[in-house]
Amino acid sequence: MTHRMTITLDDETFAFLNRVASNNRSAYINQLLLQARQECLKMALLQANQEEAADTNYQQALPAWDSTLADGLAHD
């Protein structure tokens, strides 16, 4: 599904967009937003990993879960 929208750009930004995006401004802007979204996800994962590493209760509980690694199920 796609959506249409109207945005306002100053003259300099609009000229830049026309210069770098050629004749497909929508695809260019969409690609920029996808990259920004991926960067946000990457930063959220990094923060979650840092919080997990700092959580001593969680770190102490991890060895108890190691026994589930040999659950007898085939791993492909």
C-alpha positions as a Python dict, from the first residue, in 0.01 Angstrom:
ca = {
    (1, 'M'): (0, 0, 0),
    (2, 'T'): (122, 348, -71),
    (3, 'H'): (13, 683, 64),
    (4, 'R'): (27, 1028, -85),
    (5, 'M'): (121, 1333, 116),
    (6, 'T'): (216, 1694, 75),
    (7, 'I'): (534, 1830, 229),
    (8, 'T'): (689, 2175, 228),
    (9, 'L'): (1057, 2225, 149),
    (10, 'D'): (1259, 2542, 125),
    (11, 'D'): (1400, 2634, -217),
    (12, 'E'): (1752, 2511, -146),
    (13, 'T'): (1634, 2174, -14),
    (14, 'F'): (1395, 2132, -306),
    (15, 'A'): (1672, 2206, -555),
    (16, 'F'): (1896, 1953, -382),
    (17, 'L'): (1623, 1690, -390),
    (18, 'N'): (1565, 1747, -761),
    (19, 'R'): (1938, 1723, -828),
    (20, 'V'): (2001, 1398, -636),
    (21, 'A'): (1670, 1221, -688),
    (22, 'S'): (1641, 1275, -1059),
    (23, 'N'): (1289, 1204, -1173),
    (24, 'N'): (1183, 982, -881),
    (25, 'R'): (1172, 1198, -570),
    (26, 'S'): (927, 965, -394),
    (27, 'A'): (1159, 664, -425),
    (28, 'Y'): (1454, 871, -304),
    (29, 'I'): (1267, 1001, 2),
    (30, 'N'): (1127, 655, 74),
    (31, 'Q'): (1479, 508, 65),
    (32, 'L'): (1608, 777, 303),
    (33, 'L'): (1326, 706, 547),
    (34, 'L'): (1387, 330, 530),
    (35, 'Q'): (1754, 390, 613),
    (36, 'A'): (1658, 617, 903),
    (37, 'R'): (1415, 352, 1030),
    (38, 'Q'): (1686, 84, 1015),
    (39, 'E'): (1924, 313, 1204),
    (40, 'C'): (1660, 372, 1475),
    (41, 'L'): (1608, -3, 1508),
    (42, 'K'): (1981, -61, 1529),
    (43, 'M'): (2012, 200, 1806),
    (44, 'A'): (1717, 49, 1996),
    (45, 'L'): (1873, -297, 1978),
    (46, 'L'): (2207, -161, 2095),
    (47, 'Q'): (2042, 11, 2390),
    (48, 'A'): (1848, -306, 2479),
    (49, 'N'): (2169, -511, 2466),
    (50, 'Q'): (2347, -261, 2688),
    (51, 'E'): (2062, -269, 2938),
    (52, 'E'): (2062, -650, 2931),
    (53, 'A'): (2437, -663, 2990),
    (54, 'A'): (2403, -427, 3286),
    (55, 'D'): (2119, -627, 3446),
    (56, 'T'): (2297, -843, 3705),
    (57, 'N'): (1982, -1038, 3794),
    (58, 'Y'): (1935, -1134, 3430),
    (59, 'Q'): (2302, -1226, 3392),
    (60, 'Q'): (2283, -1449, 3700),
    (61, 'A'): (1974, -1629, 3564),
    (62, 'L'): (2127, -1704, 3222),
    (63, 'P'): (2328, -2014, 3326),
    (64, 'A'): (2006, -2183, 3440),
    (65, 'W'): (1876, -2161, 3084),
    (66, 'D'): (2189, -2324, 2938),
    (67, 'S'): (2043, -2664, 3022),
    (68, 'T'): (1770, -2606, 2765),
    (69, 'L'): (2026, -2594, 2485),
    (70, 'A'): (2049, -2974, 2484),
    (71, 'D'): (1675, -3026, 2459),
    (72, 'G'): (1702, -3328, 2231),
    (73, 'L'): (1545, -3150, 1936),
    (74, 'A'): (1714, -3161, 1599),
    (75, 'H'): (1874, -2830, 1509),
    (76, 'D'): (1905, -2747, 1141),
}
